[in-house]
Amino acid sequence: MPKFAEIAIPLPMDRIFHYGIPERLAQDIAVGKRVFVPFTNRTMVGYVVGFSEISDVKDVKEIISVIDKDPIISQEMLKLTEWIKENYFCSWGSAIEAVVPGGIKKGKVAIGSRLSDADVGSGQFAQSVPHILNEEQSKAVKLISSFIEKKEYKTFLLYGITASGKTEVYLQSIDLVLSKGRSAIVLVPEISLTPQTIERFVSRFGEGVAVIHSKLTPAKRFLEWKKIKEGRARIVVGARSAIFSPVKDLGLIIIDEEHETTYKQDDVPRYHARDVAEERAKLNNCPLILGSATPSLESYYRAKEGRYTLVKLTKRIDERLLPKVKIVDMRMELATRKKVAIFSKVFLDAVDTAMKAGKQAIIFLNRRGFSTFINCKSCGLVLKCKHCDTVMVYHFETKKLVCHYCNYTTEPPDICPKCRSGYIRYFGLGTERVESEISHNFAHVKIARMDSDTTAKRGSHDRILGLFKSGAVKLLVGTQMIAKGLDFPEVTLVGVVSADVTLNIPDFRSSERTFNLLTQVAGRAGRGDAGGEVIIQTYAPHHYAILTAAKHDYDKFYHEEIISRKELLFPPFINLVKITVRARNDDAAANAAADLANAIKAEDKDMMVAGPAPAPITRMRGYFRHNILLKDKDRLKMCGLMKKVLSKFRKPHGILIAVDVDPISM
């Protein structure tokens, strides 16, 4: 038996620790198990990643106890987490911690006793009834199947317009995987945003499906995890973290709506599930399918370059036509009506026509609340959050001002807190106000609103969608929650109230986000026999993101956007690393960021370093933030450089530094 165990501890320290193995634990210890170890003056959970005969530490402490009867981390998962450590600037222990389900974090629940089938379901598969495929779908399934048969890695970018039948391609590919006795992982952006997609997998494959998502209690999540680990669930459907599911004999990975930003983790380890899935597919010699009607620029570029295999679905199921799209120039409305109008006449007429025909409509605005800012007309003051550099949003139902970043809540003032005048006015637009205004115009119509305010309570999401599905609700107003994954044949009209909301965000991806959202929300219309219409209201009617979305022309959008990305040297032509320096004091954060940027430049004179500069929202939750941006084609090189620099950098007291590899936003 080796003398020392190599232990990864979930702390931001880039090293492995050696611990002695007491004789009483020699039979119990194994790679992949959790152990309790003494660390400084406390006891911590660590993960056994290897063994050694020698240690470079003089007084080696001993392991206190072994937590698990069986290893909970497989060799495959150790390799994957080590790859995450190298590529996403985190410790190995932090990467492993991301794999462990919440129910057994912090050393909870020893995993030895087997649960009965009554606890977790029998794992039986329902009789799968495949739909008849059209020619394009058949070609796609045949190509993907050849790699499933060969047990060979390949990434497919399944680019299919909205309602072209991508989900059926997934289902029939999974059918083959199951017939070979293997398993599949399906990632969806957010469980709450794609309820109908989940429904299709569960109705097709029954109890053999495990569903993993953040709304599950830790105990329930652990039961699902155990069901997967013991091979009683061979299909896993879940959000980002489901990529770490301990499936047996992985034969296929699918990422639906692969362009979605929710696949990027916000905190340590800040991995992107798409890239992790690619690495896991390679480790298992199995195909990966990336599906989207609006592929991310990175994925489409990789397909164009030959790194991915592009598979296109260009026709809607049953040859249904894409909805007709009208762009309404709100500048003209303003000129003719002499006041700011929420809805154009074209918009209201279209809603009226749909309602009189007994059909349904979706009204989309990607901003919640009633008024998006409160302004004093006397001194110009705009009320901001006391913890963040963001405006407070007024919510009519609660009669409160809310910060959408830190959730700070306060009463709206009657008089200006700065000049004491009574000229306080409410401006801007949110979903709550859209709902209020549309109900004035259509008092006889049943209307529901769907945003993070109305879906905060457990079960409210399903209740609202259930009312809409049954036809009890005719008009659904909402944020991006209603932009994707919904398939309601009676929806003949989709209205976009303000297409400029995402366009005006100071971020290099703002055009891409705008195109994606408009295309996705437009795709909710015309899924039945009655056809569909989309009305986009905008103050920027000539912007290429809006024009190409109106024509459902992804290729034209890609061509326009890729030119500016190349000129400005942004992904997919380069990798980015964003370093955020935070402090309670603005000068302290700015000075530390400047010192860190200088240290990076001194270490590598050829590295492209931008900044430091204040973050777009400089103060967040009481911290002032300054960003440094690194650009290079080699992600590992930048991670290595930052490890070197930060190991020597003398960080002043009260300074926090976060390193985000391949950030989604600036």
C-alpha positions as CSV (number, residue, x, y, z in Angstrom):
1,M,0.0,0.0,0.0
2,P,1.4,3.4,-0.9
3,K,2.4,5.7,2.0
4,F,0.6,8.8,0.8
5,A,-2.7,9.8,-0.7
6,E,-2.9,12.7,-3.2
7,I,-5.9,14.8,-2.2
8,A,-7.6,17.6,-4.2
9,I,-9.3,20.1,-2.0
10,P,-12.0,22.4,-3.3
11,L,-10.2,25.7,-2.6
12,P,-8.7,28.2,-5.0
13,M,-5.2,26.7,-4.7
14,D,-3.5,25.2,-7.7
15,R,-1.9,22.2,-6.0
16,I,-2.5,18.6,-4.8
17,F,-1.9,17.9,-1.1
18,H,-0.3,14.8,0.4
19,Y,-1.8,13.0,3.4
20,G,-0.6,9.9,5.3
21,I,-2.8,6.8,5.1
22,P,-3.4,5.3,8.6
23,E,-3.3,1.5,8.7
24,R,-7.0,1.4,9.8
25,L,-8.0,3.1,6.5
26,A,-5.7,1.2,4.2
27,Q,-8.4,-1.2,3.0
28,D,-11.0,1.5,2.5
29,I,-9.2,4.2,0.6
30,A,-9.4,4.4,-3.2
31,V,-9.1,6.9,-6.0
32,G,-12.5,8.7,-6.5
33,K,-13.6,8.5,-2.9
34,R,-14.1,11.5,-0.6
35,V,-12.2,11.8,2.7
36,F,-12.1,14.0,5.7
37,V,-8.7,15.7,6.2
38,P,-7.2,18.2,8.6
39,F,-6.5,21.5,6.7
40,T,-4.9,24.4,8.7
41,N,-7.1,24.5,11.8
42,R,-10.3,22.9,10.4
43,T,-11.6,19.6,8.9
44,M,-12.3,19.6,5.2
45,V,-13.7,17.2,2.5
46,G,-11.0,16.2,0.0
47,Y,-11.1,13.9,-3.1
48,V,-8.6,11.1,-3.6
49,V,-7.0,11.6,-7.0
50,G,-3.9,9.3,-6.7
51,F,-1.2,7.8,-4.5
52,S,2.5,8.4,-3.9
53,E,5.4,6.8,-2.2
54,I,7.1,10.1,-1.5
55,S,6.1,13.5,-0.3
56,D,7.8,16.9,-0.6
57,V,6.3,17.9,2.8
58,K,8.1,17.1,6.1
59,D,5.3,16.7,8.6
60,V,2.6,15.0,6.6
61,K,-0.8,15.0,8.4
62,E,-3.0,11.9,8.2
63,I,-6.4,11.4,6.7
64,I,-9.1,11.4,9.4
65,S,-11.7,9.1,7.7
66,V,-13.0,7.8,4.4
67,I,-16.5,8.9,3.7
68,D,-17.6,6.6,0.8
69,K,-17.9,2.9,0.5
70,D,-17.7,3.1,-3.3
71,P,-15.8,5.7,-5.4
72,I,-18.2,8.6,-6.4
73,I,-15.8,10.0,-9.0
74,S,-14.9,7.8,-12.0
75,Q,-11.5,7.8,-13.8
76,E,-13.3,9.4,-16.8
77,M,-14.6,12.2,-14.6
78,L,-11.1,12.7,-13.0
79,K,-9.7,13.2,-16.5
80,L,-12.5,15.6,-17.5
81,T,-12.1,17.7,-14.3
82,E,-8.4,17.8,-14.8
83,W,-9.1,19.2,-18.3
84,I,-11.4,21.8,-16.8
85,K,-8.7,22.8,-14.3
86,E,-6.2,23.4,-17.1
87,N,-8.7,25.3,-19.4
88,Y,-10.8,27.3,-17.0
89,F,-8.3,28.6,-14.4
90,C,-9.5,26.8,-11.3
91,S,-8.1,24.2,-8.9
92,W,-8.7,20.5,-9.5
93,G,-10.7,20.3,-6.2
94,S,-13.0,23.1,-7.4
95,A,-13.6,21.3,-10.7
96,I,-14.3,18.0,-8.9
97,E,-16.7,19.8,-6.5
98,A,-18.8,20.9,-9.6
99,V,-19.3,17.2,-10.5
100,V,-20.6,16.2,-7.0
101,P,-24.4,16.6,-6.5
102,G,-25.6,19.0,-3.8
103,G,-27.1,16.3,-1.7
104,I,-23.6,14.9,-0.9
105,K,-21.5,18.0,-0.8
106,K,-19.6,18.9,2.4
107,G,-19.3,15.2,3.3
108,K,-23.0,14.5,3.5
109,V,-24.6,11.1,2.9
110,A,-22.3,8.1,2.8
111,I,-22.8,6.3,-0.4
112,G,-22.8,2.6,0.4
113,S,-26.4,1.6,1.0
114,R,-28.4,0.9,-2.2
115,L,-31.8,2.5,-2.4
116,S,-34.7,0.4,-3.4
117,D,-36.4,0.8,-6.8
118,A,-39.4,2.1,-5.0
119,D,-37.4,5.1,-4.0
120,V,-36.2,6.1,-7.4
121,G,-38.5,4.4,-10.0
122,S,-37.8,1.2,-11.9
123,G,-36.0,2.8,-14.8
124,Q,-38.3,1.1,-17.3
125,F,-38.3,2.6,-20.8
126,A,-41.6,3.4,-22.5
127,Q,-42.4,2.0,-25.9
128,S,-40.8,4.4,-28.3
129,V,-43.0,5.5,-31.2
130,P,-40.8,7.3,-33.8
131,H,-42.4,9.8,-36.1
132,I,-42.0,9.6,-39.8
133,L,-39.0,11.6,-40.8
134,N,-38.8,13.9,-43.9
135,E,-35.8,13.6,-46.3
136,E,-33.6,16.1,-44.5
137,Q,-34.2,14.5,-41.0
138,S,-33.6,11.0,-42.4
139,K,-30.2,12.1,-43.8
140,A,-29.3,13.7,-40.5
141,V,-30.2,10.6,-38.5
142,K,-28.4,8.3,-40.9
143,L,-25.2,10.3,-40.7
144,I,-25.2,10.6,-36.9
145,S,-26.1,6.9,-36.6
146,S,-23.1,5.8,-38.5
147,F,-20.8,7.4,-35.8
148,I,-22.9,5.9,-33.0
149,E,-22.5,2.4,-34.7
150,K,-18.7,3.0,-35.1
151,K,-18.3,4.3,-31.5
152,E,-16.5,7.3,-33.0
153,Y,-16.2,10.9,-31.8
154,K,-17.6,13.6,-34.1
155,T,-19.3,16.9,-33.4
156,F,-22.3,17.7,-35.5
157,L,-23.8,21.2,-35.8
158,L,-27.5,20.5,-36.5
159,Y,-28.6,23.8,-37.8
160,G,-32.4,23.7,-38.3
161,I,-34.8,26.5,-38.7
162,T,-37.5,26.8,-36.0
163,A,-40.1,23.9,-36.2
164,S,-37.9,21.9,-38.6
165,G,-37.9,18.8,-36.4
166,K,-34.6,18.9,-34.6
167,T,-36.0,17.2,-31.5
168,E,-37.2,14.2,-33.5
169,V,-33.6,13.8,-34.9
170,Y,-32.4,13.7,-31.2
171,L,-35.1,11.2,-30.2
172,Q,-34.4,8.7,-33.0
173,S,-30.6,9.0,-32.5
174,I,-31.2,8.2,-28.8
175,D,-33.3,5.2,-29.9
176,L,-30.3,3.7,-31.6
177,V,-28.0,4.4,-28.6
178,L,-30.4,2.6,-26.3
179,S,-30.7,-0.4,-28.7
180,K,-26.9,-0.7,-28.3
181,G,-27.2,-0.8,-24.5
182,R,-25.6,2.7,-24.1
183,S,-26.6,5.9,-22.5
184,A,-27.3,9.5,-23.6
185,I,-27.0,13.0,-22.1
186,V,-29.3,15.8,-23.4
187,L,-28.6,19.4,-22.3
188,V,-31.3,22.0,-22.5
189,P,-30.7,25.7,-21.7
190,E,-33.0,25.9,-18.6
191,I,-35.5,23.4,-17.6
192,S,-38.1,26.1,-17.0
193,L,-37.7,27.5,-20.5
194,T,-38.1,24.2,-22.3
195,P,-40.9,22.3,-20.6
196,Q,-42.3,20.9,-23.8
197,T,-38.9,19.6,-24.8
198,I,-38.6,17.7,-21.5
199,E,-42.1,16.4,-21.9
200,R,-41.2,14.9,-25.3
201,F,-38.3,12.9,-23.9
202,V,-40.2,11.7,-20.8
203,S,-43.3,10.7,-22.9
204,R,-41.1,8.8,-25.4
205,F,-38.7,7.1,-23.0
206,G,-40.7,6.9,-19.7
207,E,-39.0,6.3,-16.3
208,G,-35.7,5.5,-18.0
209,V,-35.2,9.3,-18.1
210,A,-33.6,11.2,-15.2
211,V,-34.2,14.9,-15.1
212,I,-31.5,17.1,-13.4
213,H,-32.1,20.7,-12.7
214,S,-31.6,23.4,-10.1
215,K,-35.2,23.4,-8.9
216,L,-34.8,19.9,-7.4
217,T,-34.2,19.6,-3.7
218,P,-30.6,18.4,-2.9
219,A,-32.1,15.1,-1.7
220,K,-34.2,14.6,-4.9
221,R,-31.2,15.6,-7.0
222,F,-29.1,12.9,-5.2
223,L,-31.7,10.3,-5.9
224,E,-31.6,11.1,-9.6
225,W,-27.8,11.1,-9.6
226,K,-27.8,7.6,-7.9
227,K,-30.4,6.3,-10.3
228,I,-28.0,7.4,-13.2
229,K,-24.9,6.0,-11.5
230,E,-26.5,2.6,-11.0
231,G,-27.6,2.4,-14.6
232,R,-31.3,2.5,-14.0
233,A,-31.6,5.7,-16.0
234,R,-29.9,5.6,-19.3
235,I,-31.1,9.0,-20.6
236,V,-30.3,12.2,-18.7
237,V,-32.1,15.5,-19.5
238,G,-30.9,18.5,-17.7
239,A,-29.4,22.0,-17.6
240,R,-25.7,22.8,-17.7
241,S,-24.4,20.6,-14.8
242,A,-26.1,17.5,-16.2
243,I,-23.0,17.1,-18.4
244,F,-21.3,15.7,-15.3
245,S,-23.9,12.9,-14.9
246,P,-22.3,9.6,-14.0
247,V,-23.8,7.6,-16.9
248,K,-22.7,4.2,-17.8
249,D,-21.5,3.5,-21.4
250,L,-22.1,7.0,-22.8
251,G,-23.0,6.8,-26.5
252,L,-24.3,10.2,-27.4
253,I,-24.4,13.8,-26.1
254,I,-26.9,16.4,-27.3
255,I,-26.9,20.1,-26.6
256,D,-30.2,21.7,-27.6
257,E,-30.3,25.5,-28.3
258,E,-26.4,25.4,-28.2
259,H,-26.2,29.1,-28.7
260,E,-27.7,29.9,-25.3
261,T,-25.6,31.9,-22.8
262,T,-26.9,29.8,-19.9
263,Y,-24.4,27.0,-20.8
264,K,-21.7,29.2,-19.4
265,Q,-21.2,28.9,-15.6
266,D,-21.0,32.2,-13.7
267,D,-18.9,31.2,-10.8
268,V,-15.9,28.9,-10.2
269,P,-15.3,26.7,-12.2
270,R,-16.4,29.1,-15.0
271,Y,-16.7,26.3,-17.6
272,H,-18.7,26.4,-20.9
273,A,-20.9,23.2,-21.1
274,R,-20.5,23.1,-24.9
275,D,-16.7,22.8,-24.7
276,V,-16.9,20.4,-21.7
277,A,-19.3,18.2,-23.7
278,E,-16.9,18.2,-26.6
279,E,-14.1,16.9,-24.4
280,R,-16.4,14.3,-22.7
281,A,-17.5,13.0,-26.1
282,K,-13.8,12.6,-27.1
283,L,-13.1,10.7,-23.9
284,N,-16.0,8.3,-24.7
285,N,-15.5,8.0,-28.4
286,C,-19.1,9.1,-29.1
287,P,-20.9,11.7,-31.2
288,L,-21.9,15.2,-29.9
289,I,-24.9,17.0,-31.5
290,L,-25.2,20.8,-31.2
291,G,-28.6,21.8,-32.2
292,S,-29.9,25.4,-32.9
293,A,-32.0,27.5,-35.3
294,T,-29.5,30.3,-34.5
295,P,-26.1,28.7,-34.0
296,S,-23.5,30.6,-32.0
297,L,-20.9,32.3,-34.2
298,E,-18.2,30.2,-32.7
299,S,-20.0,26.9,-33.6
300,Y,-20.9,28.0,-37.1
301,Y,-17.3,29.2,-37.7
302,R,-16.0,25.8,-36.5
303,A,-18.4,24.1,-38.9
304,K,-17.2,26.3,-41.8
305,E,-13.6,25.5,-40.9
306,G,-14.3,21.8,-40.8
307,R,-13.9,21.2,-37.1
308,Y,-17.6,20.4,-36.8
309,T,-19.8,18.6,-39.4
310,L,-22.6,20.9,-40.5
311,V,-26.1,19.2,-40.9
312,K,-28.9,21.5,-42.1
313,L,-32.7,21.2,-41.8
314,T,-34.1,24.0,-44.0
315,K,-37.8,23.0,-44.1
316,R,-40.4,23.2,-41.4
317,I,-42.4,20.0,-40.6
318,D,-45.2,19.3,-43.0
319,E,-43.8,22.0,-45.3
320,R,-45.3,24.8,-43.1
321,L,-44.2,28.3,-44.1
322,L,-42.1,30.5,-41.9
323,P,-44.2,33.4,-40.5
324,K,-44.3,36.7,-42.4
325,V,-42.4,39.4,-40.5
326,K,-43.2,43.1,-40.5
327,I,-40.8,45.7,-39.2
328,V,-42.5,48.8,-37.7
329,D,-40.3,51.9,-37.5
330,M,-41.3,53.5,-34.2
331,R,-39.6,56.7,-35.2
332,M,-42.4,57.2,-37.7
333,E,-45.0,56.4,-35.0
334,L,-43.4,59.1,-32.8
335,A,-43.5,61.6,-35.6
336,T,-47.1,61.1,-36.5
337,R,-48.5,60.6,-33.0
338,K,-46.5,63.3,-31.2
339,K,-46.0,61.1,-28.1
340,V,-44.2,57.9,-27.2
341,A,-46.6,55.0,-27.9
342,I,-46.0,51.5,-26.6
343,F,-47.9,49.9,-29.4
344,S,-48.1,50.9,-33.0
345,K,-51.5,50.9,-34.9
346,V,-50.2,48.0,-37.0
347,F,-49.4,46.0,-33.8
348,L,-52.8,46.6,-32.2
349,D,-54.7,45.8,-35.4
350,A,-52.8,42.5,-35.7
351,V,-53.7,41.6,-32.1
352,D,-57.3,42.5,-32.8
353,T,-57.5,40.3,-35.9
354,A,-55.9,37.3,-34.1
355,M,-58.3,37.7,-31.1
356,K,-61.4,38.0,-33.4
357,A,-60.3,34.8,-35.2
358,G,-60.2,33.0,-31.9
359,K,-56.4,32.5,-32.1
360,Q,-53.6,33.2,-29.6
361,A,-50.8,35.8,-29.5
362,I,-47.4,36.1,-27.8
363,I,-46.1,39.6,-26.9
364,F,-42.4,39.7,-26.1
365,L,-40.3,42.3,-24.3
366,N,-37.0,41.3,-22.7
367,R,-37.3,43.6,-19.7
368,R,-39.5,43.0,-16.7
369,G,-41.1,45.6,-14.4
370,F,-43.5,48.4,-14.9
371,S,-41.2,51.5,-15.5
372,T,-37.5,51.0,-16.1
373,F,-36.5,54.2,-14.4
374,I,-37.7,57.1,-12.2
375,N,-36.5,60.5,-13.2
376,C,-36.8,64.0,-11.6
377,K,-37.7,66.5,-14.3
378,S,-36.5,69.4,-12.1
379,C,-32.9,68.4,-11.4
380,G,-32.4,65.4,-13.7
381,L,-31.8,62.8,-11.0
382,V,-32.3,59.1,-12.0
383,L,-32.9,56.9,-9.0
384,K,-30.2,54.3,-8.7
385,C,-29.5,51.3,-6.5
386,K,-27.4,52.1,-3.4
387,H,-25.3,49.0,-4.0
388,C,-25.0,49.0,-7.8
389,D,-24.5,51.4,-10.6
390,T,-27.9,50.5,-12.0
391,V,-31.3,52.2,-12.2
392,M,-34.1,51.1,-9.9
393,V,-37.1,49.5,-11.7
394,Y,-40.6,50.2,-10.5
395,H,-42.9,47.2,-10.0
396,F,-46.6,48.2,-10.0
397,E,-47.9,45.0,-8.3
398,T,-45.7,45.4,-5.3
399,K,-45.5,49.2,-5.5
400,K,-41.7,48.9,-4.9
401,L,-38.5,49.9,-6.6
402,V,-36.3,46.9,-7.3
403,C,-32.6,46.5,-8.4
404,H,-32.6,43.6,-10.9
405,Y,-28.9,42.9,-10.1
406,C,-28.8,42.6,-6.3
407,N,-32.5,42.6,-5.5
408,Y,-32.3,45.6,-3.2
409,T,-35.9,46.9,-2.7
410,T,-37.2,50.3,-1.5
411,E,-40.3,52.5,-1.5
412,P,-40.7,54.9,-4.5
413,P,-40.3,58.5,-3.3
414,D,-43.1,61.1,-3.6
415,I,-40.6,63.9,-3.9
416,C,-37.1,64.1,-5.3
417,P,-34.5,63.0,-2.7
418,K,-32.0,65.4,-4.2
419,C,-33.8,68.7,-4.9
420,R,-37.0,68.0,-2.9
421,S,-39.2,68.9,-5.9
422,G,-42.4,67.0,-6.8
423,Y,-41.5,66.5,-10.4
424,I,-40.9,62.8,-10.1
425,R,-41.9,60.9,-13.3
426,Y,-41.9,57.2,-14.4
427,F,-40.2,56.3,-17.7
428,G,-39.3,53.3,-19.7
429,L,-41.1,50.1,-20.3
430,G,-41.2,46.6,-18.8
431,T,-43.4,43.5,-19.2
432,E,-45.7,44.6,-16.3
433,R,-46.5,47.8,-18.0
434,V,-47.0,46.1,-21.4
435,E,-49.5,43.7,-19.7
436,S,-51.3,46.7,-18.1
437,E,-51.5,48.7,-21.4
438,I,-52.6,45.7,-23.6
439,S,-55.3,44.9,-21.1
440,H,-56.7,48.4,-21.5
441,N,-57.0,47.8,-25.3
442,F,-58.4,44.3,-24.9
443,A,-60.4,44.3,-21.7
444,H,-62.4,41.2,-22.8
445,V,-59.4,39.0,-23.5
446,K,-57.8,36.8,-20.8
447,I,-54.1,37.8,-20.5
448,A,-51.2,36.3,-18.6
449,R,-47.7,37.5,-18.0
450,M,-44.6,35.3,-17.8
451,D,-41.4,36.6,-16.4
452,S,-39.2,35.9,-13.3
453,D,-41.6,37.9,-11.1
454,T,-44.7,35.9,-12.0
455,T,-42.9,32.5,-12.0
456,A,-41.0,32.9,-8.7
457,K,-43.4,30.5,-6.9
458,R,-43.0,26.8,-7.4
459,G,-45.4,25.4,-10.0
460,S,-46.4,28.9,-11.3
461,H,-44.5,28.4,-14.6
462,D,-46.4,25.2,-15.4
463,R,-49.7,26.7,-14.3
464,I,-49.3,29.7,-16.7
465,L,-48.3,27.5,-19.6
466,G,-51.1,25.1,-18.8
467,L,-53.7,28.0,-19.1
468,F,-52.2,29.1,-22.4
469,K,-52.1,25.5,-23.8
470,S,-55.7,25.0,-22.9
471,G,-56.8,28.2,-24.6
472,A,-58.1,29.8,-21.4
473,V,-55.4,32.5,-21.9
474,K,-55.4,34.1,-25.3
475,L,-52.6,36.7,-24.9
476,L,-49.2,35.8,-23.3
477,V,-46.9,38.6,-22.4
478,G,-43.3,37.8,-21.3
479,T,-39.5,38.0,-21.4
480,Q,-37.1,35.5,-23.0
481,M,-38.9,32.8,-21.0
482,I,-41.5,32.7,-23.9
483,A,-38.9,33.1,-26.7
484,K,-38.0,29.4,-27.1
485,G,-39.0,25.8,-26.7
486,L,-42.8,26.5,-26.8
487,D,-44.9,24.9,-29.5
488,F,-48.5,26.1,-29.5
489,P,-50.4,25.6,-32.9
490,E,-53.0,28.3,-32.1
491,V,-50.4,31.0,-31.9
492,T,-50.7,33.0,-35.1
493,L,-49.2,36.3,-34.0
494,V,-45.9,37.2,-32.2
495,G,-45.3,40.8,-31.4
496,V,-41.9,42.2,-30.3
497,V,-42.5,45.4,-28.4
498,S,-39.0,46.8,-28.4
499,A,-36.3,45.0,-30.5
500,D,-33.7,47.5,-29.4
501,V,-33.4,46.4,-25.7
502,T,-30.6,43.9,-26.3
503,L,-29.1,45.8,-29.2
504,N,-28.1,48.7,-26.9
505,I,-26.1,46.7,-24.4
506,P,-22.4,47.6,-24.5
507,D,-21.1,44.1,-25.5
508,F,-19.5,42.6,-28.6
509,R,-22.2,40.0,-28.6
510,S,-25.2,42.4,-28.5
511,S,-26.0,42.0,-32.3
512,E,-25.8,38.3,-32.0
513,R,-28.1,38.2,-29.0
514,T,-30.6,40.4,-30.7
515,F,-30.7,38.3,-33.9
516,N,-31.0,35.1,-31.8
517,L,-33.9,36.4,-29.6
518,L,-35.9,37.8,-32.5
519,T,-35.5,34.7,-34.6
520,Q,-36.3,32.4,-31.7
521,V,-39.4,34.4,-30.6
522,A,-40.6,34.7,-34.2
523,G,-40.4,30.9,-34.5
524,R,-43.2,30.6,-32.0
525,A,-45.7,31.8,-34.6
526,G,-47.3,29.8,-37.4
527,R,-46.7,26.3,-36.0
528,G,-50.3,25.3,-36.9
529,D,-52.3,25.1,-40.1
530,A,-53.4,28.8,-39.8
531,G,-49.9,30.2,-40.5
532,G,-48.3,33.1,-38.6
533,E,-47.3,36.7,-38.5
534,V,-44.6,38.5,-36.6
535,I,-44.5,42.2,-35.9
536,I,-41.2,43.8,-34.7
537,Q,-41.3,47.3,-33.3
538,T,-37.9,49.1,-33.3
539,Y,-36.2,52.4,-33.4
540,A,-33.3,50.9,-35.4
541,P,-35.2,49.3,-38.4
542,H,-32.1,49.3,-40.6
543,H,-29.8,47.4,-38.3
544,Y,-28.6,44.2,-39.9
545,A,-29.5,42.1,-36.9
546,I,-33.1,43.1,-37.1
547,L,-33.3,43.0,-41.0
548,T,-31.8,39.5,-41.2
549,A,-33.9,38.2,-38.3
550,A,-37.0,39.5,-40.1
551,K,-36.0,37.5,-43.2
552,H,-35.0,34.4,-41.1
553,D,-31.6,34.7,-42.8
554,Y,-29.0,33.3,-40.5
555,D,-26.3,33.1,-43.2
556,K,-26.6,36.8,-44.1
557,F,-26.4,37.7,-40.4
558,Y,-23.4,35.5,-39.9
559,H,-21.6,37.1,-43.0
560,E,-22.2,40.6,-41.6
561,E,-21.3,39.8,-38.0
562,I,-18.2,37.8,-38.8
563,I,-16.6,40.7,-40.6
564,S,-16.8,43.0,-37.5
565,R,-15.6,40.2,-35.2
566,K,-12.5,39.7,-37.4
567,E,-11.8,43.5,-37.6
568,L,-12.1,44.0,-33.9
569,L,-10.3,40.7,-33.1
570,F,-13.1,39.0,-31.0
571,P,-14.2,35.3,-30.9
572,P,-14.3,33.1,-32.9
573,F,-10.9,34.5,-34.1
574,I,-9.4,34.7,-30.7
575,N,-9.9,33.5,-27.1
576,L,-10.5,35.9,-24.3
577,V,-9.7,35.9,-20.7
578,K,-11.4,38.6,-18.5
579,I,-9.8,39.5,-15.2
580,T,-12.1,41.4,-12.8
581,V,-10.6,43.3,-9.9
582,R,-13.1,44.2,-7.2
583,A,-12.9,46.3,-4.0
584,R,-15.3,48.3,-1.8
585,N,-13.2,51.4,-2.7
586,D,-13.1,52.5,-6.4
587,D,-9.5,53.9,-6.2
588,A,-8.2,50.7,-4.6
589,A,-9.8,48.6,-7.3
590,A,-8.5,50.8,-10.1
591,N,-4.9,50.9,-8.7
592,A,-4.8,47.2,-8.1
593,A,-6.1,46.5,-11.6
594,A,-3.4,48.9,-13.1
595,D,-0.7,47.1,-11.1
596,L,-2.0,43.7,-12.2
597,A,-2.1,44.8,-15.9
598,N,1.5,46.0,-15.7
599,A,2.6,42.7,-14.1
600,I,0.9,40.8,-16.9
601,K,2.7,42.9,-19.6
602,A,6.0,42.5,-17.8
603,E,5.6,38.7,-17.7
604,D,4.7,38.4,-21.5
605,K,5.4,41.4,-23.6
606,D,3.7,39.9,-26.7
607,M,0.4,39.2,-24.9
608,M,-2.5,41.4,-26.1
609,V,-3.7,43.2,-23.0
610,A,-6.7,45.6,-23.1
611,G,-7.4,47.8,-20.1
612,P,-7.8,48.0,-17.2
613,A,-11.1,49.8,-17.6
614,P,-14.2,50.2,-15.4
615,A,-16.7,47.4,-15.9
616,P,-19.9,48.4,-17.9
617,I,-21.7,48.3,-14.6
618,T,-18.9,49.6,-12.4
619,R,-20.4,49.1,-9.0
620,M,-22.2,45.8,-8.3
621,R,-23.5,44.7,-4.9
622,G,-21.3,47.3,-3.2
623,Y,-18.1,46.4,-5.0
624,F,-16.4,48.6,-7.6
625,R,-15.1,46.5,-10.6
626,H,-12.4,47.1,-13.1
627,N,-11.7,44.7,-16.0
628,I,-8.5,43.6,-17.8
629,L,-9.0,41.7,-21.1
630,L,-6.4,39.3,-22.6
631,K,-6.6,38.1,-26.2
632,D,-4.8,35.2,-27.7
633,K,-5.5,32.2,-29.9
634,D,-4.1,29.8,-27.2
635,R,-6.4,29.5,-24.2
636,L,-3.9,27.3,-22.2
637,K,-1.2,29.9,-22.7
638,M,-3.3,32.6,-21.2
639,C,-4.3,30.4,-18.2
640,G,-0.6,29.5,-17.7
641,L,0.4,33.1,-17.8
642,M,-2.3,34.1,-15.2
643,K,-1.2,31.3,-12.9
644,K,2.3,32.5,-13.1
645,V,1.5,36.2,-12.6
646,L,-1.0,35.7,-9.7
647,S,1.4,33.4,-7.8
648,K,3.8,36.4,-7.6
649,F,1.3,39.2,-7.4
650,R,1.0,40.9,-4.0
651,K,-2.7,41.5,-3.7
652,P,-3.6,44.4,-1.4
653,H,-6.0,43.8,1.5
654,G,-9.6,43.9,0.5
655,I,-9.0,43.2,-3.2
656,L,-10.7,40.3,-4.9
657,I,-9.6,39.0,-8.3
658,A,-11.7,36.7,-10.6
659,V,-10.4,35.1,-13.8
660,D,-13.1,34.2,-16.4
661,V,-11.9,32.2,-19.5
662,D,-14.0,32.7,-22.6
663,P,-16.4,35.2,-20.9
664,I,-19.9,35.4,-22.3
665,S,-20.3,39.1,-21.6
666,M,-18.0,42.1,-20.8
